[in-house]
């Protein structure tokens, strides 16, 4: 490819060398006319070499400046008159294509890693020694309650001690901190590790929600315990039920104390089996089959299911939509179960109170997550009860099983979302579902 370049450069150098030697010889022999002619050849050779140098230097400078600024739209003409210029331009265009290929490969890798980061449930922030934030994921913004995070000094808006805490974190350090933001009180765990990027020492800070981790571990413990208990209970009660049915068939149609006793055993056993089966549902929630759902249509359908009960009791249900085109990616049957559970709990809290109402509000928060709030003006939830409402099998109702909110929390967890009691006072009680 560079053959034309070398040929032109070689001929120019040979002409310069030959004219220089010839000029010296002519001067020595006092052949001044020929010496002048050799000097002219020298000047022409020098001019050609300088032109070759500056012309190609400008091309190279232009190309490197364009690549450095990220502009790959240039292209050198490959239809030049001389084979030298044509070959040199082809070489420059080839270098540009290789640089563009490398840049695209690096960009694809960065997009791949950013996609992985966006799906991690741990907040990640990459900092330098000066506190500049070079990279972060959406979970870090959500946990910290920030819209923009480019420098640790921005953490002053949340807590004045946070910037110093982030700056002083060193590789292997772990710190716990409690902050207050729009989400309420959040307990965070910070852990740092060091890495060298482009000859600069960086710190990768992982940010975890301690409460969520504890909730997940607690839920997993309850699920394991429930599986063991239901298994043992079913193993014990199933033979009793089967034996009572067999004894009833053998006893015939006689109406005596023995038959009545057997019927009580059978009925109680069947009721206990049904009771245990309801708890088994808590441990057998299938993986959600996700699909895009319009929130408004989903809520209107669920409210329609309760229309008769609501009408008889004079309760008003209102749906407030920030936008009619709000959508979530969810399993329709499972999310319907969660919303219906909140609506039925609201109806129970209202009871026979006159002027009862339920308000369902759907909107997007600052992180573009869809929020569905279910608010009612029924009896408030006492603080000591509010702390345990998501604990499996906890209930204050004589006819309740205590698994409704626990199942709802597990369903939302499978959807990578959350369910939360926002507040409960004498005026109203509000629950919120959050979809990422």
C-alpha positions in Angstrom: 0.0 0.0 0.0 2.9 2.4 0.8 4.9 1.5 -2.3 3.9 4.8 -4.0 4.9 6.7 -0.9 8.3 5.1 -0.7 9.0 5.5 -4.4 8.3 9.2 -4.4 10.3 9.7 -1.2 13.2 7.6 -2.5 13.4 9.5 -5.8 13.3 12.9 -4.0 16.1 11.8 -1.7 18.2 10.4 -4.6 17.7 13.6 -6.6 18.7 15.7 -3.5 21.8 13.5 -2.9 22.8 13.4 -6.5 22.4 17.1 -7.1 24.3 17.8 -3.9 27.3 15.6 -5.0 27.1 16.9 -8.5 27.1 20.5 -7.4 30.1 20.0 -5.2 32.0 18.3 -8.0 31.1 21.1 -10.5 32.2 23.8 -8.0 35.5 21.9 -7.5 36.0 21.7 -11.3 34.9 25.4 -11.7 32.0 24.4 -14.0 29.7 27.0 -12.5 26.9 26.7 -15.0 26.5 23.0 -14.3 26.8 23.8 -10.6 23.9 26.2 -10.8 21.8 23.6 -12.6 22.6 21.1 -9.8 21.6 23.7 -7.2 18.3 24.1 -8.9 17.7 20.4 -8.7 18.6 20.5 -5.0 16.0 23.3 -4.4 13.3 21.4 -6.3 14.1 18.2 -4.4 13.9 20.1 -1.0 10.6 21.7 -2.0 9.2 18.4 -3.0 10.2 16.8 0.3 8.9 19.7 2.3 5.6 19.7 0.4 5.4 15.9 0.9 6.0 16.4 4.6 3.7 19.3 5.3 0.9 18.1 3.1 0.8 14.6 4.7 1.4 16.1 8.2 -1.7 18.2 7.8 -3.7 15.1 6.8 -2.5 13.1 9.8 -3.1 16.0 12.1 -6.6 16.5 10.8 -7.3 12.8 11.1 -6.1 12.5 14.7 -7.9 15.6 15.8 -11.2 14.3 14.3 -10.8 10.9 15.9 -9.9 12.5 19.3 -13.1 14.5 19.1 -15.2 11.5 18.1 -15.8 12.6 14.5 -15.6 9.7 12.1 -17.5 11.4 9.2 -14.4 12.4 7.3 -13.0 10.5 4.4 -10.0 11.2 2.2 -10.4 11.1 -1.5 -9.1 7.9 -3.2 -9.3 9.4 -6.7 -6.2 11.5 -6.5 -4.2 12.1 -9.7 -0.9 10.7 -8.4 -0.7 7.1 -7.2 1.3 8.3 -4.2 -1.6 10.5 -2.9 -4.2 7.8 -3.7 -2.3 5.1 -1.8 -1.6 7.4 1.2 -5.3 8.4 1.4 -6.3 4.8 1.2 -4.0 4.0 4.2 -5.5 6.9 6.2 -9.1 5.8 5.5 -8.1 2.3 6.6 -6.7 3.6 9.9 -10.0 5.5 10.4 -12.1 2.4 9.8 -10.0 0.4 12.3 -10.3 3.2 14.9 -14.1 3.3 14.3 -14.4 -0.4 14.7 -12.4 -0.3 18.0 -14.6 2.6 19.3 -17.8 0.7 18.4 -16.6 -2.4 20.1 -15.8 -0.4 23.3 -19.1 1.3 23.2 -21.0 -2.0 22.8 -19.1 -3.4 25.9 -20.0 -0.3 27.9 -23.7 -0.6 26.9 -23.5 -4.3 27.9 -22.1 -3.5 31.3 -24.5 -0.6 31.8 -27.4 -3.0 31.1 -26.1 -5.4 33.7 -25.7 -2.6 36.2 -29.3 -1.4 35.6 -30.6 -4.9 36.5 -28.6 -5.2 39.7 -30.7 -4.7 42.8 -27.6 -3.2 44.5 -26.8 0.4 44.1 -23.3 1.0 42.5 -21.3 4.2 42.3 -17.8 4.6 41.0 -15.8 7.5 42.6 -12.3 9.0 42.2 -10.2 10.5 45.0 -11.7 14.0 44.4 -15.2 12.7 44.9 -16.3 12.8 41.2 -18.8 10.2 40.3 -17.8 8.5 37.0 -20.6 6.0 36.9 -23.7 4.9 38.8 -26.8 2.8 38.2 -30.5 3.8 38.7 -30.7 1.8 41.9 -28.0 4.0 43.5 -30.1 7.1 42.6 -33.2 5.5 44.0 -31.7 4.4 47.3 -30.0 7.8 47.8 -33.1 9.8 46.7 -31.2 11.8 44.0 -32.0 12.7 40.5 -28.4 13.5 39.5 -25.3 12.1 41.1 -22.0 13.5 39.7 -20.2 14.5 42.9 -20.3 13.3 46.5 -21.0 16.9 47.6 -24.5 16.6 46.2 -25.2 14.2 49.1 -25.3 17.3 51.4 -28.9 17.7 50.3 -29.7 14.5 52.1 -27.3 14.6 55.1 -24.3 16.9 55.7 -22.3 13.9 57.0 -22.7 11.8 53.9 -20.1 13.4 51.6 -17.4 12.9 54.3 -18.5 9.3 54.8 -18.2 8.5 51.1 -14.8 10.2 50.8 -13.4 8.3 53.8 -14.5 4.9 52.6 -11.5 2.8 51.7 -11.2 -0.6 50.1 -12.8 -3.3 52.3 -14.6 -0.8 54.5 -18.2 -1.3 55.4 -20.4 1.4 56.9 -24.1 1.6 57.9 -26.0 4.9 57.6 -29.6 6.0 58.1 -30.9 8.7 55.7 -34.2 10.5 55.3 -35.4 11.3 51.8 -38.7 11.3 49.8 -39.0 7.6 50.4 -38.9 8.1 54.1 -36.3 6.6 56.5 -33.9 4.3 54.7 -31.2 2.2 56.4 -28.2 1.7 54.0 -25.1 -0.4 54.0 -22.1 1.0 52.2 -19.1 -1.2 51.1 -16.1 0.0 49.1 -13.5 -1.8 46.9 -10.6 -0.3 44.9 -9.9 -0.6 41.2 -7.4 1.0 38.8 -9.1 2.4 35.6 -7.0 4.2 33.0 -4.1 4.6 35.5 -6.4 6.2 38.0 -7.4 4.7 41.3 -11.2 4.5 41.7 -13.4 3.2 44.4 -16.5 1.2 43.7 -19.1 1.8 46.4 -22.0 -0.7 46.7 -25.2 0.6 48.4 -27.7 -1.9 49.8 -31.0 -1.4 51.5 -30.6 -3.2 54.8 -34.3 -3.4 55.5 -35.0 -5.0 52.2 -32.3 -7.6 52.7 -33.7 -8.4 56.2 -37.2 -8.6 54.8 -36.1 -11.0 52.1 -34.2 -13.2 54.5 -37.1 -13.2 56.9 -39.5 -14.1 54.1 -37.3 -16.9 53.0 -37.2 -18.2 56.6 -40.9 -18.1 56.9 -41.3 -20.0 53.6 -38.9 -22.7 54.7 -40.7 -23.0 58.0 -44.1 -23.1 56.4 -43.1 -25.8 54.0 -41.8 -28.0 56.9 -44.9 -27.4 59.1 -47.5 -28.0 56.3 -45.7 -31.1 55.2 -45.7 -32.6 58.7 -49.3 -31.6 59.3 -50.5 -33.1 56.0 -48.6 -36.3 56.7 -50.3 -36.5 60.1 -53.9 -35.5 59.2 -54.4 -37.2 55.8 -54.4 -40.7 57.3 -56.9 -39.5 60.0 -59.3 -38.2 57.3 -59.0 -41.3 55.2 -59.6 -43.6 58.3 -62.6 -41.6 59.5 -64.2 -41.9 56.0 -63.6 -45.7 56.0 -65.1 -46.1 59.5 -68.2 -44.1 58.5 -68.7 -46.4 55.5 -68.3 -49.5 57.7 -70.6 -48.1 60.4 -73.5 -47.7 58.0 -76.4 -45.3 58.5 -76.9 -45.8 62.2 -77.6 -42.6 64.1 -75.6 -42.9 67.3 -72.8 -41.2 69.2 -70.1 -43.2 67.4 -71.3 -42.0 63.9 -71.7 -38.4 65.1 -68.1 -38.6 66.6 -66.7 -39.9 63.3 -68.5 -37.2 61.4 -67.0 -34.6 63.7 -63.5 -36.1 63.1 -64.0 -36.2 59.3 -65.3 -32.6 59.1 -62.6 -31.3 61.3 -59.9 -33.1 59.4 -61.2 -31.8 56.0 -61.3 -28.3 57.4 -57.8 -28.6 58.7 -56.6 -29.9 55.3 -58.2 -26.9 53.6 -56.6 -24.6 56.2 -53.2 -26.1 55.5 -53.7 -25.9 51.8 -54.3 -22.2 52.1 -50.9 -21.9 53.8 -49.3 -24.0 51.1 -50.2 -21.3 48.6 -47.9 -19.0 50.5 -44.9 -21.2 49.5 -46.0 -22.1 46.0 -46.4 -18.8 44.2 -45.2 -19.5 40.6 -42.9 -17.3 38.7 -44.8 -14.4 37.1 -45.7 -14.5 33.4 -44.9 -10.9 32.6 -46.8 -8.9 30.0 -47.5 -5.2 29.4 -50.7 -4.1 31.1 -52.6 -0.8 31.0 -53.0 0.2 34.6 -56.3 2.0 34.0 -58.0 -1.0 32.4 -56.7 -3.3 35.2 -58.0 -1.0 38.0 -61.4 -0.5 36.3 -61.9 -4.2 35.9 -61.1 -4.9 39.6 -63.4 -2.1 40.8 -66.2 -3.6 38.7 -65.7 -6.9 40.5 -66.5 -5.2 43.8 -69.3 -2.9 42.5 -72.2 -4.8 44.1 -70.6 -4.9 47.5 -69.6 -1.2 47.3 -73.0 -0.1 46.1 -74.9 -2.0 48.9 -72.7 -0.4 51.6 -72.7 3.1 50.1 -68.9 3.2 49.7 -67.4 5.4 46.9 -64.3 4.2 44.9 -62.4 6.7 42.8 -59.6 6.0 40.3 -57.2 8.9 39.7 -54.8 8.4 36.8 -51.8 10.7 36.2 -51.9 9.5 32.6 -54.3 7.1 30.9 -51.5 5.4 29.1 -49.6 4.2 32.2 -48.4 0.7 31.7 -46.7 -2.0 33.9 -45.0 -5.2 33.1 -46.6 -7.8 35.3 -48.5 -11.0 35.7 -52.1 -9.9 35.4 -53.6 -12.7 37.7 -51.0 -12.2 40.4 -51.2 -8.4 40.4 -55.0 -8.5 40.4 -54.8 -10.7 43.5 -52.6 -8.1 45.2 -54.8 -5.1 44.4 -58.0 -7.0 45.3 -56.4 -7.9 48.6 -55.7 -4.2 49.4 -59.3 -3.3 48.3 -60.9 -5.9 50.4 -58.8 -4.9 53.4 -59.9 -1.3 52.8 -63.6 -2.4 52.8 -63.0 -4.3 56.0 -61.4 -1.2 57.6 -64.3 1.0 56.6 -66.8 -1.5 57.9 -70.2 0.1 58.4 -68.8 3.7 58.6 -71.0 6.2 56.8 -69.4 8.2 54.0 -66.7 5.6 53.4 -64.5 6.0 50.4 -61.5 4.4 48.7 -59.2 6.2 46.4 -56.9 4.5 43.9 -54.2 6.7 42.5 -51.7 5.7 39.8 -48.7 7.8 38.7 -45.0 7.8 37.9 -42.4 8.8 40.5 -39.2 10.6 39.9 -37.4 7.4 39.0 -40.1 6.6 36.3 -41.4 3.8 38.4 -45.2 3.2 38.4 -46.9 3.7 41.8 -50.4 2.5 42.6 -51.7 3.9 45.9 -54.8 2.5 47.6 -56.1 4.9 50.2 -59.2 4.6 52.5 -60.8 6.5 55.3 -61.5 3.4 57.5 -60.2 2.5 60.9 -56.5 3.3 61.3 -53.9 0.6 61.8 -52.3 0.8 65.3 -48.6 1.3 65.3 -47.9 -2.0 67.1 -50.0 -3.8 64.5 -48.4 -1.9 61.5 -45.0 -3.3 62.4 -46.3 -6.9 61.9 -48.9 -6.7 59.1 -46.5 -8.3 56.6 -45.5 -11.1 58.9 -46.9 -14.4 57.7 -49.9 -15.7 59.7 -50.3 -12.5 61.7 -53.9 -11.3 61.8 -56.2 -9.3 64.1 -59.4 -10.7 62.5 -61.0 -13.8 63.9 -61.8 -15.1 60.4 -58.4 -14.1 58.8 -55.6 -16.3 57.8 -52.8 -13.7 58.1 -51.3 -14.6 54.7 -53.0 -12.0 52.4 -50.4 -9.2 52.8 -47.5 -11.8 53.0 -48.5 -13.3 49.7 -48.9 -9.8 48.2 -45.4 -8.9 49.4 -44.0 -12.0 47.9 -45.7 -11.4 44.6 -44.4 -7.9 44.4 -40.9 -9.2 45.3 -41.1 -11.6 42.3 -42.0 -8.6 40.2 -38.9 -6.8 41.5 -41.3 -4.3 43.1 -42.5 -3.6 46.6 -45.6 -3.1 48.7 -45.5 -0.6 51.6 -47.7 0.9 54.2 -47.2 4.6 53.6 -49.1 5.9 56.6 -52.1 5.3 58.8 -53.9 7.9 60.9 -57.4 8.9 62.0 -58.1 10.4 58.7 -56.9 7.8 56.2 -54.7 4.8 55.6 -52.5 4.4 52.5 -50.7 1.4 50.9 -48.5 1.7 47.8 -47.4 -0.7 45.2 -44.2 0.2 43.3 -43.3 -1.3 39.9 -39.9 -0.7 38.4 
